[in-house]
Amino acid sequence: MRGIKILLCLLIVYLLLVMAGAEQNNAVNDSRHQDMKNLIGKISDEITSGLEDVERANEKSAKTFSNGTLEGEYVSTVLNDKVSAIPFAHSSLVILPSGLVTAAAPAEYQNLVGMSLNDTAVITANKKKRPVLSDIFLLTEGFYGVSLSYPIFSPEKNYLGYTDLTFRPEEFLRQYIIPAVEQSRYDIMILQPNGLIVYETNEEEIGRDAISDPLYAEPTLHQAAINITSQRAGTSSYQFWNQNWNKKVPREAIWDTLEFDGQQWRIVVISDIGDSEPVKNLKINITTEKTEDLNSSILSLTEYMENATDYAKNHGKKEVLSVFNNQSGPFVTGDRYIFAYDMNGTALALPFQQGFIGKNRMNLTDVNGFSILPAMIDRASDGGGYLYFVYPNPAENYTPMLKLFQVKPVDDSWFIGSGIYIPQIQASISPQNLSDLNTRVKKAAMHADDIGKEKAIADFNDINGTYADGGDYIFAYGYDGTTLALPHQPELIGTNRSDYTDQFGCQIIRMEIDAAKRGGGYVYVVYGNPDTKKNELKLCYVTPAGDDWLVGSGIYTGQNLDG
């Protein structure tokens, strides 16, 4: 009898502990849910404010055109001013009710003038005759855009057409979402009700269809996508790769809907709610070398890459990729591992992020917006080379760190790479500084469009002028590598620098030309800072200024790399 009483007491204690644990878990869940909902509200407010700024700029230009002047130099100047004033702006058009384009900015889109457009965004804007935020759509350059339109009415209220502003969703949304992710460690995505992804923390997923894409075919994830797209707000749990893409875990999504000018965006905040067994062979066992002598490390990296390239060329591709993907294999050593991609950007080997294997990553960008795969493919296509960007370090809980990479082609269809983490150099740039950089460069390009190439280059080279302001100076190069503007190094004007490399072997002029030819983008360089007279890491932004030349500027990190 006494034994039964003891067992009953133990059972009661156990039940009390279970209930206490359940209450504690519920409290934790409630707190996390509230944090996620608060984050959704904050992001929604910030995005709405940003879209309202664009709409005001559109409204101002639309009222300017209400007198019926919808083409010509004056209209182009108004559009240019609008685009240059908005850091994330891609282009702006004036379109008649028939779909005919009568004006376009910047200058590289003048070829659209005279064309009749009949895509969904144009048809919808002309049909609604009110401000419309379009669905995401594929731009001619191969990346995705969103257009915000505003109607043009005459004083007599006759509809004349509309003007718009098109932007890449990641360039607009990154300024709000990246800081939120860094502070909260949640993943954030934005979906249209039709399932198309407008933004994802893993930016290479932008433009995918969350309902039909094979990437999201896992049953619980597919059901979550259906729930999110069909319901204005809610909560859903599913199983998927974690934020680092190195293991599958239970995840929870909470979402709500932002509405703006006829468009609905589901704002989704995602949290890991548990952990599962890591994917086979993914045991993190590397440590980051605190690099003191980069030159010595580069020599070591070069030898390592030569051995990997020889191995790849002398063995079957299937065997090679199996070895490169093996964390315990001969090519994982210290803080180094080999990755591999095909020339279309599909991941073939990533030993610490095997969730990406077989996935196309052409839209992958780092925390500052640098387009990773196009730059690596350019270097591999040129026979190999070096480049920098920020990438997660698996030895440091996948913390993004600056890394110097080398890539080399195996054959015409695929390439390999590896790199050196440089944790002592902080390369993350604030959204405001990135915005200021974009604005600075776009205004320089607009200046060239307004007054002509020759006069603009003279202005850029004027050491006492507004375009040569210390480290914020504007530079310019021809697509053949000819130096057109470099105000703090006038002795280089007119010289060809297409083969110039920085102190760590990066062919920075070629990279800037390649980025400009793709429509513009970021490039990391190590270059002399005219303010400090030291070589520093610099994030440059470049954009086309015409058919055969570019303009750019940069942000110095203030961190000396002279040793």
Salt bridges, closest charged atoms under 4 A:
GLU46 OE2 - LYS42 NZ 2.82
ASP53 OD1 - ARG56 NH2 2.36
GLU59 OE2 - LYS63 NZ 3.36
GLU141 OE2 - HIS90 NE2 3.14
GLU170 OE2 - ARG168 NH2 2.74
ASP187 OD2 - ARG251 NH2 2.85
GLU203 OE1 - ARG174 NH2 2.84
GLU204 OE1 - ARG361 NE 2.72
ASP213 OD2 - ARG208 NH1 3.09
GLU252 OE1 - ARG32 NH2 2.81
GLU252 OE1 - HIS33 NE2 2.80
GLU259 OE2 - ARG232 NH1 2.72
ASP272 OD1 - ARG251 NE 2.63
ASP275 OD2 - LYS247 NZ 3.70
ASP378 OD2 - ARG518 NH1 2.37
ASP382 OD2 - ARG379 NH2 2.91
ASP459 OD2 - HIS447 NE2 2.67
ASP472 OD1 - ARG440 NH2 3.61
ASP499 OD1 - ARG510 NH2 2.40
ASP514 OD2 - ARG379 NH2 3.24
ASP548 OD1 - LYS453 NZ 3.57
